[in-house]
Each structure stands twice: as C-alpha cells, then as structure tokens.
C-alpha cells in the first residue's frame, strides 16, 4: 500500500459522483508525477509517518500513535513520537515467550468509531478531505457512498465513516501543525476540493475562512495560495480532459 494510493483514493472518492466538474481537479491533485500530491510537503510528511509505522510493525515495536486527538503535546514534527505501553516484568530464563500483543490503537478524542491503524499525519489529511467535500453543507447519498467506497478499497473506511458520522472541528483536524509549508499545503488541498466546480459558494468561502484561521494563515497568504492553485487548474483545463 503506497501513501499515494491511500490518499489518492480518498480524494478521488470525495470528487466522484458530485455535481462538480472534478476531473481536472483530480488530475491536479493526484494525476501522477507533477501533481500536487506527489510534489508536496504534505505527501512527504505523511510518507515519513507511514514509513515509521511500517518499520515499527516489522520490527515488533509500538506503532506511531493515531487519531486526531492523539497529537503529541510537545513541539516538533506532525505525528512524531510513538505510544509507549507499560513496562512488564523481566522474562524468566527458560520460559516460553508470551505471544506478541497487538499494537495499541488510539482513537480520536470525541470519536467513538472503530479504532484505526494509520499515522496521525495521514489521518489528518483523510479527515480534511472529507471535511472539504462537505464544505457547502450538502452531501448527497451518492456522494457519501462514493467516498466510503473508495475509502474501503484502501482500508480507510473506519476513518471516513467516523468523519462522516461525527465531523471533527477544523481546529482539531489541523491542531499541532507547526510547519508553515505544511499548513499552506493543507489549505491548498482543501481549496482545490472546494473549487472543483470552478466556483466557491458562500458557505464554502466561510469554510475556507475558518480553515485559514485554524491554520494561522492571513488573507495575503490564502489569496496567494488560491491564485497558484487556480492557475494550475486552468492549466489542467487547457491541456484537455
């Protein structure tokens, strides 16, 4: 499972079955080598987190803590650090080794859905994608089904279903993101999803303003990011669909 496929499938689900003309947006976000996802810091951070998680699983160590509410309180990289379990008694010489316990699964605070086993940085992007898909306050049954179907294909159904049932406040989704470049990339991702029909409604503009505030981005920064993303999307349109 590559991080591109995991996040790309969730993004595709958010753009599938919608009234919005989203093919060029999907190509801009996930369409190969020069796409936003593959060229972004967002993917690099998520990829590093996923690599740490996979390495930890192969070596039998504890995985990176998951869940939006499980972000570390100390400064540093997003989703850095691992959950440490209680220390047990030393092994008795000659005794059979006890079976290896399953890795701990940490749920997001305030969410009672099934626990998930992906790093915080990856879960953050998934939740933001679902959040942006419903920024206008309307999500039809067909749109919901498309998002869940694509998430199920890559094992992200639990996170997506939880986010659809109990939306996480934007401030919590992006809490702990202290890298400016990553904050800008998260805003760009949400803006591209919201703008998939080439328009931004009043409700979606309010959503973007709330996201910008949660990310600590001023009007000058968001205007610059939106102009850059719009320019790329126009380029995708000129290249043909």
Buried (B, 14 or more C-beta within 10 A) or exposed (E): EEBBEBBBBBBBBBBBBBEBEBBBBBBBBBBEEEBBBBEBBBBBBBBBBBEBBBEBBEEEEBBBBBBBBBBBEEEEBBBBBBBEEEEEEEEEEEEEEEEEEEBBBBBBEEBEBEBBBBBBBBBBBBBBBBBBBBBBEEBEEEBBEBBBBBBBBBBBBBBBBBBBEEBBEBEBBBBBBEEEEBBBBBBBBBBBBBBBBBEBBEBBEEBBEBBBEBBEBEEEBBEEBBEEBBEBBEEBBEEEE
